[in-house]
Amino acid sequence: MELINFARLVGILNRQSQDYMTIAYKSIGISFSECIFLLNLYGNEGINQEKLSSMLLIDKAATARSIKSLEKKGFLMRKISKEDKRAKKLYLTGKGKDCKEQIFSSLRKWIDFLTEGMDKETKNIVFKGLQSMAGRAGNAVFNELLEDKIDDSNKDKQ
């Protein structure tokens, strides 16, 4: 696999997906990053902010900003956890629940557009590949990877 093409393709998918979602969700008043949080709350209502950050691999400060914005816009509410008074559990409001179908529909259209012409088996292979790569990326220890690269390049010189 050619490294430059891989990086270019991942970059294109990322930027175009962000641009699409930004346009698709402008009418309901949420940003791309806010959409990511809402999407993940639909299946995880009652999760606390820290677990949501961890699940999405987004730093706690960025999560707090997006959650605060979504709360201010009326899409969700934070409640202090009964089990841990320091934790804030996240719940969708009526407004947050009402826009679920629009969010899912727009996302479904984008995925259908991207995978047009692929048979079901190919779509499953692509999805499993993305799951595998995302899982590995989530578990990556960057410094160790970079040390291995340095060690590998030094071996080549010997």
C-alpha positions as CSV (number, residue, x, y, z in Angstrom):
1,M,0.0,0.0,0.0
2,E,1.4,3.4,-1.0
3,L,1.7,5.6,2.1
4,I,1.0,8.9,0.4
5,N,-2.2,7.6,-1.2
6,F,-3.4,6.1,2.1
7,A,-2.8,9.4,4.0
8,R,-4.5,11.3,1.2
9,L,-7.5,9.0,1.1
10,V,-8.0,9.1,4.9
11,G,-7.7,12.9,4.8
12,I,-10.3,13.2,2.0
13,L,-12.8,10.9,3.8
14,N,-12.3,12.8,7.0
15,R,-12.6,16.3,5.5
16,Q,-15.5,15.6,3.2
17,S,-17.4,13.8,5.9
18,Q,-17.0,16.7,8.3
19,D,-18.0,19.2,5.5
20,Y,-21.1,17.1,4.7
21,M,-22.2,16.8,8.3
22,T,-21.6,20.5,8.9
23,I,-23.9,21.4,6.1
24,A,-26.5,18.6,6.9
25,Y,-26.9,19.6,10.5
26,K,-26.7,23.4,10.1
27,S,-30.5,23.5,10.0
28,I,-30.8,22.0,13.5
29,G,-28.0,24.2,14.8
30,I,-25.3,21.8,15.7
31,S,-21.7,21.5,14.6
32,F,-19.9,18.4,13.3
33,S,-18.3,17.7,16.8
34,E,-21.6,18.2,18.5
35,C,-23.2,15.8,16.1
36,I,-20.7,13.1,17.0
37,F,-21.6,13.5,20.7
38,L,-25.3,13.4,20.0
39,L,-25.0,10.3,17.8
40,N,-23.2,8.5,20.5
41,L,-25.7,9.6,23.2
42,Y,-28.6,8.0,21.3
43,G,-27.2,4.5,22.2
44,N,-25.7,5.5,25.5
45,E,-28.1,7.8,27.3
46,G,-27.1,8.2,31.0
47,I,-23.3,7.8,30.2
48,N,-21.1,10.2,32.1
49,Q,-18.9,12.8,30.4
50,E,-15.6,11.0,31.2
51,K,-16.8,7.7,29.7
52,L,-18.1,9.5,26.6
53,S,-14.7,11.2,26.2
54,S,-12.9,7.8,26.6
55,M,-15.3,6.0,24.2
56,L,-14.7,8.7,21.5
57,L,-11.0,9.3,22.2
58,I,-11.7,13.0,22.6
59,D,-10.0,14.9,25.4
60,K,-12.1,15.9,28.4
61,A,-11.9,19.6,27.8
62,A,-13.2,19.3,24.2
63,T,-16.0,17.0,25.5
64,A,-16.9,19.5,28.2
65,R,-17.1,22.3,25.6
66,S,-19.3,20.4,23.2
67,I,-21.6,19.1,26.0
68,K,-21.9,22.6,27.5
69,S,-22.9,23.9,24.0
70,L,-25.4,21.1,23.4
71,E,-26.9,21.7,26.9
72,K,-27.1,25.5,26.2
73,K,-28.8,24.8,22.9
74,G,-31.3,22.5,24.6
75,F,-30.3,19.1,23.1
76,L,-29.2,17.5,26.4
77,M,-29.1,17.9,30.1
78,R,-26.5,17.0,32.6
79,K,-27.4,15.4,36.0
80,I,-25.1,14.7,38.9
81,S,-24.6,11.0,39.3
82,K,-26.2,9.5,42.5
83,E,-23.3,7.0,42.7
84,D,-20.5,9.6,42.2
85,K,-21.3,13.2,43.0
86,R,-18.3,14.3,40.8
87,A,-19.7,12.6,37.7
88,K,-22.2,14.2,35.4
89,K,-24.6,11.8,33.5
90,L,-25.9,12.9,30.1
91,Y,-29.5,12.7,29.0
92,L,-31.2,13.8,25.8
93,T,-34.0,16.4,26.1
94,G,-37.1,16.3,23.9
95,K,-35.3,18.5,21.4
96,G,-32.4,16.1,21.3
97,K,-34.6,13.1,20.8
98,D,-36.7,14.9,18.2
99,C,-33.8,15.5,15.8
100,K,-32.6,11.9,16.0
101,E,-34.3,10.8,12.7
102,Q,-32.9,13.8,10.8
103,I,-29.4,13.1,12.1
104,F,-29.6,9.4,11.3
105,S,-31.2,10.0,7.9
106,S,-28.5,12.4,6.8
107,L,-25.8,10.1,8.0
108,R,-27.4,7.2,6.2
109,K,-27.5,9.2,3.0
110,W,-23.8,10.0,3.3
111,I,-22.9,6.3,3.9
112,D,-25.1,5.1,1.1
113,F,-23.4,7.7,-1.2
114,L,-19.9,6.6,-0.2
115,T,-20.6,2.9,-0.6
116,E,-22.7,3.2,-3.8
117,G,-21.7,0.4,-6.2
118,M,-20.3,-1.8,-3.5
119,D,-22.0,-5.1,-2.9
120,K,-23.1,-6.1,0.7
121,E,-20.0,-8.3,1.2
122,T,-17.6,-5.5,0.2
123,K,-19.5,-3.0,2.5
124,N,-19.1,-5.5,5.4
125,I,-15.4,-6.0,4.7
126,V,-14.9,-2.2,4.6
127,F,-16.8,-1.7,7.9
128,K,-14.8,-4.5,9.6
129,G,-11.6,-3.0,8.3
130,L,-12.5,0.4,9.7
131,Q,-13.5,-1.2,13.0
132,S,-10.2,-3.0,13.2
133,M,-8.2,0.1,12.3
134,A,-10.1,2.4,14.7
135,G,-9.7,-0.2,17.5
136,R,-5.9,-0.3,16.9
137,A,-5.7,3.5,16.6
138,G,-7.5,3.7,20.0
139,N,-5.0,1.4,21.6
140,A,-1.9,3.0,20.0
141,V,0.9,4.1,22.2
142,F,2.4,6.8,19.9
143,N,5.7,7.1,21.7
144,E,6.3,3.4,21.4
145,L,5.5,3.4,17.7
146,L,7.8,6.3,17.1
147,E,10.6,4.6,19.1
148,D,10.1,1.5,16.9
149,K,10.4,3.7,13.8
150,I,13.6,5.2,15.2
151,D,15.0,1.8,16.1
152,D,14.0,0.4,12.6
153,S,15.7,3.3,10.8
154,N,18.9,2.8,12.9
155,K,18.9,-0.9,12.0
156,D,18.8,0.0,8.3
157,K,22.0,2.1,8.7
158,Q,23.9,-0.8,10.3
